[in-house]
Amino acid sequence: MHPSDPIISSWQATLDLGFERRGESTRLVRCAHHGPLRVQKALYPEGPDPCHAIVLHPPAGIAGGDRLQIDIELGADAQVLLTTPGAGKWYRSAGPLAEQLVSLKVGAGATAEWLPQESIVFSGAEARMHTTIDLAAGARFLGLETLCFGRRASGERFARGSLQLASDIRLDGRLLWQERGRIGGGSALLESPIGLAGYSLCSTVLAAGVDIDVETLAACRNASSREAGAQFGVSAMPGLFVGRYLGHSAEAARDWFVTLWQHLRPIIVGREAVLPRIWNT
């Protein structure tokens, strides 16, 4: 163990959330947890819909041996936006793997927005992140994942350790998206043009369950970044939209996402984009 490693016991934490439409509003009807994962209350900053929920992990960091399981289920026609209160931190490990497994099941006609803030992967972390999205017929999903490798502000590069990534999206049982990756600390992939191309941050935006029209796609392609030298782009396939960002600034990546969100959300959710208040704290 590195002398500066935090001394933290392993957590085996679970969070089970269920949302249902009740009248004109979406309600949090099931909230069960074990260990340090929870949602304190349902929030309604936009009116009766959608329901906003902030997923809390009080230790703030994920250490080797930790396993976080988050299961979220939306009933028919529910509308939910989920985010986190701040950046997640994946600490260096003495060997044990740290895992985060997220499962979203979205009922017919429901919409789920999974918008966690960025994850910072420390050099020496041994991490695995797996996200599974199951959409019923007519369901829609909008998701964001931003990964920061090392702590650039502190001069730390992602020199050792590894991050395993997996994501799956299914619509009515049909596979729309599947991605697998392993990024090793200090590996050639960090510098390769087919990898991170020397950047320390990558962000992915995924929208599923709706075809993006030509005008909206063009508006997303015109989105710019205030970060000099950043690379980004978007593409659309039947029922699926993908956006990618490579850079060094989490703030600039978020600004780019918000621009995309302003164009995508009216189509996917039927509402204008409203930033979660917790993003401003």
Secondary structure as UniProt FT lines:
FT   TURN            3..4
FT   STRAND          12..22
FT   TURN            23..24
FT   STRAND          25..34
FT   TURN            45..46
FT   STRAND          51..54
FT   TURN            58..59
FT   STRAND          61..62
FT   TURN            64..65
FT   STRAND          67..74
FT   TURN            76..77
FT   STRAND          79..83
FT   STRAND          88..90
FT   STRAND          98..106
FT   TURN            108..109
FT   STRAND          111..115
FT   STRAND          119..121
FT   TURN            123..124
FT   STRAND          126..135
FT   TURN            137..138
FT   STRAND          140..149
FT   HELIX           152..154
FT   STRAND          162..171
FT   TURN            172..173
FT   STRAND          174..184
FT   TURN            185..186
FT   HELIX           188..190
FT   TURN            193..198
FT   STRAND          201..208
FT   HELIX           214..221
FT   TURN            228..229
FT   STRAND          231..237
FT   TURN            238..239
FT   STRAND          240..247
FT   HELIX           250..268
FT   HELIX           277..280
//
